[in-house]
């Protein structure tokens, strides 16, 4: 499987994402600059964390207009797995691939620490390697991770099982403790915690690695040539 790690001006978690895929997962991966005009050669797309375009206007607001985002949307519509982490999640919200918006953390402070997540839905291509209801530990690092949506959207997220991860102890005020959601089709995941920073016990834990393993397993199963 071949992954693209999208790099915007201001991205700073792209190297972590690259390491997770190449060195820990053992799959092919390339850095792809924000002005790239085609992602056709890639099987999966990863939008890493950071401060794209300095977070001017608001997080992800400028990055959504990057040339490569048309290709990200195209990949999502084609059913390819698209993962947005932290700033990547914010960008996916801005471009409309996921519903809702991000607000400043309730504390108005930047948060950087390991947090416990509950796996609310293990029937997605991103969570299949986890157990339903499992508690995992993944670090967060954000100032605007307070997820918000209206009541109708929240009801829809719940009805469609689109809430994949919730915080066991909410660190930022996020509505309904939401830490990660998928689109209705199930191939686009946005999450504020950083699974790419939890792929090796030397880093403090490897709970995040199963997320990437889930993607590869689901992709391979969908590409099996039946005799």
N, C-alpha and C positions, 0 to 999 in steps of 0.2 A: 504494500500500500504506500502511496506517495502523498505526503502532506506538504502544504504550502503554509509558511508562517508569514503573515502579512506584516510588513514593517512600515510604520508611519513615522514622520518626524516627531520625536518625543516618545516613541515606544521604548520601554526599558526592561521588558520581561521577555523579549523575543529570544534572547540567548537561553534563558531558562527553558522556554518552550522547545527550542531546537534540541537542547540537551536531553530533555525528557523523551523526545521522539527518537532521536538517533542513538543515544547511548544507553538509555534505559529500556525503551520499547523495541529498539532494533529495526526500525522501519526507515524508509527513505524520507528525507525532508529537505526543503530548500527555503531560504529567505526570499521573499517576494516583495519588491518595493511598491510603494503606494500608487505609482503611476503605471503599473503593469496593465496591459490591455487584454490579457487572456489568462484564464486559469484552467483551460480545457485539459491540460496535461496532468492535472492533479486530481487525486481521489478524495481528498479531504482538505478543509480550509480552517486554519487556526488564527484567531485574532487575539494577540497577546495584550497584557496589561501595560500600563505606562501613563503618559500624559500627552496623548496625540495632539499635535499643534498647540501645546502648552495649555490645553483645556480652556482655551479662550472661548468666550461666549458661554459655553457650558460643556461638560464632558461629552466628547464624541460628536459635538455639533458641527465641527468643521470636517472631521475625518469622514463623515458620511458622504461628503461631496467629492472625495478622492476618486480618481478614475477607476481604481481597482474595485471599488464598492459595487459598481454595476456588474462586475464579474462575480463578486461574492453573492449578490442577489441571484444571479443566473445559476450559480452552483447550487444554491439553496433550493431554487425552483426545480432543478434537475434531480433533487433528492440526495445530493451529496451531503455528508456530515459537515456541519459548520459549527465550530465551537468558539465562543467569545468569552474571554476571562477578564474580569475586572473592567478595565477601559474597553476591552473588546465587547463585553456585555453592554456597556453604555452605548457603544457605536451601533450594535445590533438594534437597540431600542430606538435610537435616533433615525436609523434607516428604515424602520418599520418591519423588520423581520421578526421582532418580538413585541408584544404589547406592554404598555406601561412606561414609566419614567423613573429617573433617579433624582433623589434629593440629597442635600447635605446630611451627614450623619447626625443623629439626634443630639449627640454630645457636642457637635460643631468642631470636633477634633479628629485628626487623622488617626486611624486605628491600624495597628500592625502587631498581630499576635496569632497564635494557633487558636482555632475555634472548633467546636464539635458540631458536626452536621448530622442530620437524620436523613436517610435515604427514603424518601416518600414514595418513589416510583422506580422500581428496578426493571421495568418492562420497556425501557428505551434503549436505543443503540449506544447511549452514553453510560448506562448504569447497570447493564446486564450482569456484570461480574460481582455486583454487590448483593447482599441479602435485603429483602424488604424490611424496612424498619431499622436497619443496621446503623450504628453510630460510628462515624469516621472522623478523623481529625485532619483538617486542612487549614493552612494559614490564610489570613486576610491581610490586605494592605490597601486601604482606601480612605478617602475623605468624603466621597459621595457615593455611598453604597446603600442608601436608605430607599429600597424599592417601594414604588407607589403605583397604584392603578385605581380606577373607580370600582364601585361595588359590582357593577355588571361584569366587568372584566375579571374581577377576582372570582366571581361565581362561575364564570366560563372556564377559568384556569382549573378550578377545582373539579368541575363537571367532566372536563376532558382529561383529567389526570396529568395536567401540564406542569404541575409543581413537582420537580424532581428532588430538590434538596431544600431543607429548612434548617435554620439555626436551632440548636438545642437550647442555647442561651443567647438571645438576640443581642448582638453587639452594636447595632447601628439604628435601630428603630424600624427596620424593614417591615412593611405590612405583612401580617400573617406569618412572620418569621421567615419570609421567603429568601432563599439564598441562590436558587437556580431554577430556571423554567425552560421548557421547550416550546416550540411552535406546535400548532395542531398536527402537522404532518409528522412531527417527532424527529426531524433531522437537524434542527437548529437548537443548540443549547447555549444559554447565557447564564453565567454564574459569577458572583463576586469573589468567592474564595479561589485560591490559586492551586489547582491540582498539580501543576507542573513543578511546584516547589515542595511536593510531598511524594516523590517517586523513588526515594532511597532512604534506608534507615540512617545513613550518615547525615542526611538532611533533617533528621528528627522524626521521620516516619515515611511510610510508603503507601498510605491509603489512596493517594491521588493516582497512582499508577494504574489501578484497576479501571479507572475511567477511560484511559487511553487504550487499555487492553480490550475494553468493551467495544470501543469504536472499531478496532481492527477485526475483532471476532464477528461483529455484525456485518461489516463490509465484506469479509471473506465469505460468510454464509450466503450473502445476497449475490455473490459473483461465482458461486459454484456452478460449473457447467454440468447440467444433468444429462446422463447418458440416454 
